[in-house]
Amino acid sequence: MAHARAHAVDALREWQIDDDIVEALRLIVSELVTNAVVHTASRTIEITVSVTATEAIVTVTDQGLFGTPAARKARPEEEHGRGLALVEALATRWESSPLADGTQVEAAVTLPGRTAGAL
């Protein structure tokens, strides 16, 4: 997980993304990669970080064929089960897509003050 977070943070800082956005995406990467590790039998998990004119985007692709990930409300006594709720709270948008050989989850955070053509 640490390598995935560092990869995302390094890329976003290289692109001069605001620290608040970098921190939100660092947490999002952590949660999405953790879910891929815990809930799939994937041998490979791919992480992509990209920036458009208006968003910073993290995409995690795994080999899990276990259905569509969904946020849920964990009970107070549960130690786990809040990851996608956290992603939902931090991301401007997130979605998952089934693939022929796995699942892809994408989360994006809007970049404040960015307009088309700003990059």
Secondary structure as GFF3:
##gff-version 3
##sequence-region A 1 119
A	DSSP	alpha_helix	2	14	.	.	.	ID=ss1
A	DSSP	alpha_helix	19	39	.	.	.	ID=ss2
A	DSSP	beta_strand	46	51	.	.	.	ID=ss3
A	DSSP	beta_strand	55	62	.	.	.	ID=ss4
A	DSSP	alpha_helix	83	90	.	.	.	ID=ss5
A	DSSP	beta_strand	93	99	.	.	.	ID=ss6
A	DSSP	beta_strand	102	110	.	.	.	ID=ss7
###
